[in-house]
């Protein structure tokens, strides 16, 4: 919720995330946060891929499976 009690727009959320990222000296965006969440969740042993797909809003398990692949960045 914004200061006026209304829902934030996607662009407002993007600005807030970027602002806090700059304060923490991090180059982040809503997309990087979403990707990090999906990757960590998909790689955990406690959550199955179908659940991860549902939480991420992915219709295809193939899309969700991308989060399980090794990468140099975590």
C-alpha positions in Angstrom: 0.0 0.0 0.0 1.1 3.5 -0.8 1.0 6.5 1.5 -2.5 7.3 0.3 -3.8 3.8 1.2 -4.0 2.6 -2.4 -2.2 -0.3 -4.1 1.2 0.4 -5.5 1.6 0.3 -9.3 4.1 -2.0 -10.8 6.4 1.0 -11.7 6.1 2.2 -8.1 7.2 -1.2 -6.8 10.1 -1.2 -9.2 11.2 2.2 -8.0 11.0 1.2 -4.3 13.0 -2.0 -4.9 15.7 -0.1 -6.9 15.9 2.6 -4.2 16.4 0.1 -1.4 18.9 -1.8 -3.6 20.9 1.4 -4.1 20.9 2.1 -0.3 22.3 -1.4 0.2 24.8 -1.1 -2.7 23.0 -3.9 -4.6 22.0 -4.0 -8.2 18.6 -5.5 -7.8 15.2 -5.3 -9.5 11.8 -7.0 -8.9 12.9 -9.5 -11.6 16.1 -10.4 -9.8 14.2 -10.8 -6.5 11.6 -13.0 -8.2 14.4 -15.1 -9.9 16.3 -15.4 -6.6 13.2 -16.6 -4.8 12.3 -19.1 -7.5 15.9 -20.5 -7.7 16.2 -20.9 -3.9 12.8 -22.5 -3.6 13.3 -24.8 -6.6 16.7 -26.0 -5.2 15.4 -26.6 -1.7 14.6 -30.2 -0.8 11.4 -29.3 1.1 9.4 -28.0 -1.9 8.4 -29.9 -5.0 8.5 -28.4 -8.5 4.7 -28.3 -8.9 4.4 -26.2 -5.7 7.2 -23.9 -6.9 5.4 -23.5 -10.3 2.2 -22.5 -8.5 3.9 -20.0 -6.2 5.8 -18.5 -9.2 2.6 -18.4 -11.4 4.2 -20.5 -14.1 1.9 -22.5 -16.2 4.6 -24.8 -17.5 6.9 -27.0 -15.3 9.5 -26.6 -18.1 9.7 -22.9 -17.2 9.9 -23.6 -13.5 12.6 -26.3 -14.1 14.9 -23.6 -15.4 15.3 -22.5 -11.8 16.8 -25.8 -10.9 19.7 -25.5 -13.3 23.2 -24.7 -12.0 24.4 -21.2 -12.7 27.5 -19.2 -11.7 25.3 -16.6 -10.0 23.1 -17.4 -7.0 
